[in-house]
Amino acid sequence: MDSFEFNKIFAAVLVAGITAMLAGFVAEHLVHPHELEKNAVEIAGMEGSAGGGQAEAMAEPVLGLIAAADVEKGKSLSKACASCHSFDKGGPVKTGPSLWGVVGRGKGSSAGFSYSAGMTAMGGNWGYAELNKFLWKPKKYISDTKMNFVGLKKPEDRAAIIAWLRTLSDSPAGLPGEGEIAAEAAELAPPPAAAEDPAAVPVEGGAAPAEGETAAPATAEPAAPPPAEPAAAPAAH
């Protein structure tokens, strides 16, 4: 390739580069993109989508169900836990701690088992209300728990399991009292629905006044005209 051909190729590349730079410069000054304030298409279920967020779900109260719960059903349900837990007094530690005497026992206190940091730091005892919340969704109650179990959705199943766990003791704990039942019900009660703004309710027969405006007084119906006086009787002749 002679120098003339090389110069033509070099010139073509140089012109192409300059053209691209000029095009970018012009586009940058002519087009001014701006970010949308919200998504053009709202996707149901995404945080911040239309309709607002939903109240966080909570476990249903079960303390009022424990006294009449089916203990044998609880024992049957516990078979799903037998591969990880022992239930007998002096039973061995398996993948999980022994559950003998768990009702009323301190959290993270069963000898021989290595608990998660969250369980160890939580403190307190395994009362009926705590067991209910844990059995509903273990990972929600203690995020780093070593218990790989999704939980029991039905409150009657949780009540049955807890009633059976209560029997695993030389001195079973007393049944929940009225105060405990009421306290759990208050703690797990769903939040009240937002009260409707009375200002947003239209007045019968017309629309509600706009914000900052004063409602016009109701127009009174015109009074009926008084009855005409009867014509005077003609004088007697």
Secondary structure, 3 states (H helix, E strand, C coil): CCHHHHHHHHHHHHHHHHHHHHHHHHHHHHCCCCCCCCCCCCCCCCCCCCCCCCCCCCCCCCHHHHCCCCHHHHHHHHHHHCCCCCCCCCCCCCCCCCCCCCCCCECCCCCCCCCCHHHHHHCCECCHHHHHHHHHCHHHHCCCCCCCCCCCCCHHHHHHHHHHHHCCCCCCCCCCCHHHHHHHHHHCCCCCCCCCCHHHCCCCCCCCCCCCCCCCCCCCCCCCCCCCCCCCCCCCC
